[in-house]
Amino acid sequence: MSRDAATLLYIARSAQLIIEFKRGMDKDTFVGDFKTQSAIEHQLMVMGEAVKRLSPELRESHSEIPLSFQPPF
């Protein structure tokens, strides 16, 4: 398995974990659950770090997918 493929699977797993962590929660429950918020925040950071490991070739061949985020502030 290529490094890019492994990294994409790693990112997908983090996304799956986020879905699992949030499953069954409404907004109010989520807002009051700091443990779940922290777990989701951690997975988002994991995903962000993993994106940095993707090869320039993969990034260029899929330029329609935004692989960076600029906060609006």
Biotite code that builds the C-alpha atoms (Angstrom):
import biotite.structure as struc

atoms = struc.array([
    struc.Atom([0.000, 0.000, 0.000], chain_id="A", res_id=1, res_name="MET", atom_name="CA", element="C"),
    struc.Atom([1.367, 3.409, -0.925], chain_id="A", res_id=2, res_name="SER", atom_name="CA", element="C"),
    struc.Atom([2.021, 6.057, 1.678], chain_id="A", res_id=3, res_name="ARG", atom_name="CA", element="C"),
    struc.Atom([-0.765, 8.226, 0.224], chain_id="A", res_id=4, res_name="ASP", atom_name="CA", element="C"),
    struc.Atom([-3.246, 5.348, 0.365], chain_id="A", res_id=5, res_name="ALA", atom_name="CA", element="C"),
    struc.Atom([-2.326, 4.601, 3.967], chain_id="A", res_id=6, res_name="ALA", atom_name="CA", element="C"),
    struc.Atom([-2.649, 8.272, 4.881], chain_id="A", res_id=7, res_name="THR", atom_name="CA", element="C"),
    struc.Atom([-6.058, 8.532, 3.232], chain_id="A", res_id=8, res_name="LEU", atom_name="CA", element="C"),
    struc.Atom([-7.240, 5.473, 5.164], chain_id="A", res_id=9, res_name="LEU", atom_name="CA", element="C"),
    struc.Atom([-5.930, 7.072, 8.356], chain_id="A", res_id=10, res_name="TYR", atom_name="CA", element="C"),
    struc.Atom([-7.884, 10.260, 7.582], chain_id="A", res_id=11, res_name="ILE", atom_name="CA", element="C"),
    struc.Atom([-11.016, 8.247, 6.800], chain_id="A", res_id=12, res_name="ALA", atom_name="CA", element="C"),
    struc.Atom([-10.699, 6.396, 10.109], chain_id="A", res_id=13, res_name="ARG", atom_name="CA", element="C"),
    struc.Atom([-10.514, 9.697, 11.984], chain_id="A", res_id=14, res_name="SER", atom_name="CA", element="C"),
    struc.Atom([-13.654, 10.845, 10.182], chain_id="A", res_id=15, res_name="ALA", atom_name="CA", element="C"),
    struc.Atom([-15.403, 7.602, 11.143], chain_id="A", res_id=16, res_name="GLN", atom_name="CA", element="C"),
    struc.Atom([-14.422, 8.114, 14.772], chain_id="A", res_id=17, res_name="LEU", atom_name="CA", element="C"),
    struc.Atom([-15.887, 11.619, 14.730], chain_id="A", res_id=18, res_name="ILE", atom_name="CA", element="C"),
    struc.Atom([-19.176, 10.226, 13.446], chain_id="A", res_id=19, res_name="ILE", atom_name="CA", element="C"),
    struc.Atom([-19.158, 7.529, 16.122], chain_id="A", res_id=20, res_name="GLU", atom_name="CA", element="C"),
    struc.Atom([-18.354, 10.002, 18.902], chain_id="A", res_id=21, res_name="PHE", atom_name="CA", element="C"),
    struc.Atom([-21.240, 12.278, 17.877], chain_id="A", res_id=22, res_name="LYS", atom_name="CA", element="C"),
    struc.Atom([-23.776, 9.534, 17.108], chain_id="A", res_id=23, res_name="ARG", atom_name="CA", element="C"),
    struc.Atom([-27.034, 9.927, 19.017], chain_id="A", res_id=24, res_name="GLY", atom_name="CA", element="C"),
    struc.Atom([-26.221, 13.370, 20.375], chain_id="A", res_id=25, res_name="MET", atom_name="CA", element="C"),
    struc.Atom([-28.291, 16.428, 19.743], chain_id="A", res_id=26, res_name="ASP", atom_name="CA", element="C"),
    struc.Atom([-26.680, 19.869, 19.702], chain_id="A", res_id=27, res_name="LYS", atom_name="CA", element="C"),
    struc.Atom([-27.396, 20.635, 23.360], chain_id="A", res_id=28, res_name="ASP", atom_name="CA", element="C"),
    struc.Atom([-25.957, 17.324, 24.533], chain_id="A", res_id=29, res_name="THR", atom_name="CA", element="C"),
    struc.Atom([-22.856, 17.833, 22.414], chain_id="A", res_id=30, res_name="PHE", atom_name="CA", element="C"),
    struc.Atom([-22.344, 21.396, 23.658], chain_id="A", res_id=31, res_name="VAL", atom_name="CA", element="C"),
    struc.Atom([-22.435, 20.155, 27.245], chain_id="A", res_id=32, res_name="GLY", atom_name="CA", element="C"),
    struc.Atom([-20.135, 17.174, 26.686], chain_id="A", res_id=33, res_name="ASP", atom_name="CA", element="C"),
    struc.Atom([-16.580, 18.480, 26.856], chain_id="A", res_id=34, res_name="PHE", atom_name="CA", element="C"),
    struc.Atom([-15.085, 14.993, 26.642], chain_id="A", res_id=35, res_name="LYS", atom_name="CA", element="C"),
    struc.Atom([-16.745, 14.366, 23.269], chain_id="A", res_id=36, res_name="THR", atom_name="CA", element="C"),
    struc.Atom([-15.815, 17.843, 22.072], chain_id="A", res_id=37, res_name="GLN", atom_name="CA", element="C"),
    struc.Atom([-12.200, 17.192, 23.008], chain_id="A", res_id=38, res_name="SER", atom_name="CA", element="C"),
    struc.Atom([-12.177, 13.792, 21.299], chain_id="A", res_id=39, res_name="ALA", atom_name="CA", element="C"),
    struc.Atom([-13.572, 15.286, 18.107], chain_id="A", res_id=40, res_name="ILE", atom_name="CA", element="C"),
    struc.Atom([-11.154, 18.212, 18.238], chain_id="A", res_id=41, res_name="GLU", atom_name="CA", element="C"),
    struc.Atom([-8.288, 15.754, 18.575], chain_id="A", res_id=42, res_name="HIS", atom_name="CA", element="C"),
    struc.Atom([-9.428, 13.764, 15.534], chain_id="A", res_id=43, res_name="GLN", atom_name="CA", element="C"),
    struc.Atom([-9.691, 16.972, 13.495], chain_id="A", res_id=44, res_name="LEU", atom_name="CA", element="C"),
    struc.Atom([-6.100, 17.800, 14.451], chain_id="A", res_id=45, res_name="MET", atom_name="CA", element="C"),
    struc.Atom([-5.020, 14.256, 13.534], chain_id="A", res_id=46, res_name="VAL", atom_name="CA", element="C"),
    struc.Atom([-6.662, 14.693, 10.136], chain_id="A", res_id=47, res_name="MET", atom_name="CA", element="C"),
    struc.Atom([-4.995, 18.063, 9.610], chain_id="A", res_id=48, res_name="GLY", atom_name="CA", element="C"),
    struc.Atom([-1.574, 16.644, 10.389], chain_id="A", res_id=49, res_name="GLU", atom_name="CA", element="C"),
    struc.Atom([-2.182, 13.633, 8.146], chain_id="A", res_id=50, res_name="ALA", atom_name="CA", element="C"),
    struc.Atom([-3.110, 15.854, 5.194], chain_id="A", res_id=51, res_name="VAL", atom_name="CA", element="C"),
    struc.Atom([0.372, 17.384, 5.407], chain_id="A", res_id=52, res_name="LYS", atom_name="CA", element="C"),
    struc.Atom([1.852, 13.932, 4.669], chain_id="A", res_id=53, res_name="ARG", atom_name="CA", element="C"),
    struc.Atom([0.059, 13.581, 1.325], chain_id="A", res_id=54, res_name="LEU", atom_name="CA", element="C"),
    struc.Atom([2.376, 13.787, -1.655], chain_id="A", res_id=55, res_name="SER", atom_name="CA", element="C"),
    struc.Atom([2.456, 16.855, -3.888], chain_id="A", res_id=56, res_name="PRO", atom_name="CA", element="C"),
    struc.Atom([1.502, 14.577, -6.793], chain_id="A", res_id=57, res_name="GLU", atom_name="CA", element="C"),
    struc.Atom([-1.707, 13.484, -5.077], chain_id="A", res_id=58, res_name="LEU", atom_name="CA", element="C"),
    struc.Atom([-2.535, 17.060, -4.117], chain_id="A", res_id=59, res_name="ARG", atom_name="CA", element="C"),
    struc.Atom([-2.022, 18.260, -7.694], chain_id="A", res_id=60, res_name="GLU", atom_name="CA", element="C"),
    struc.Atom([-3.995, 15.426, -9.265], chain_id="A", res_id=61, res_name="SER", atom_name="CA", element="C"),
    struc.Atom([-6.945, 16.181, -6.972], chain_id="A", res_id=62, res_name="HIS", atom_name="CA", element="C"),
    struc.Atom([-6.785, 19.965, -6.831], chain_id="A", res_id=63, res_name="SER", atom_name="CA", element="C"),
    struc.Atom([-10.604, 20.124, -6.646], chain_id="A", res_id=64, res_name="GLU", atom_name="CA", element="C"),
    struc.Atom([-10.362, 18.861, -3.049], chain_id="A", res_id=65, res_name="ILE", atom_name="CA", element="C"),
    struc.Atom([-9.397, 21.623, -0.608], chain_id="A", res_id=66, res_name="PRO", atom_name="CA", element="C"),
    struc.Atom([-6.613, 20.232, 1.556], chain_id="A", res_id=67, res_name="LEU", atom_name="CA", element="C"),
    struc.Atom([-6.013, 23.312, 3.635], chain_id="A", res_id=68, res_name="SER", atom_name="CA", element="C"),
    struc.Atom([-8.149, 25.598, 5.707], chain_id="A", res_id=69, res_name="PHE", atom_name="CA", element="C"),
    struc.Atom([-7.734, 29.284, 6.308], chain_id="A", res_id=70, res_name="GLN", atom_name="CA", element="C"),
    struc.Atom([-9.740, 30.541, 9.279], chain_id="A", res_id=71, res_name="PRO", atom_name="CA", element="C"),
    struc.Atom([-11.906, 33.547, 8.436], chain_id="A", res_id=72, res_name="PRO", atom_name="CA", element="C"),
    struc.Atom([-10.243, 35.651, 11.136], chain_id="A", res_id=73, res_name="PHE", atom_name="CA", element="C"),
])
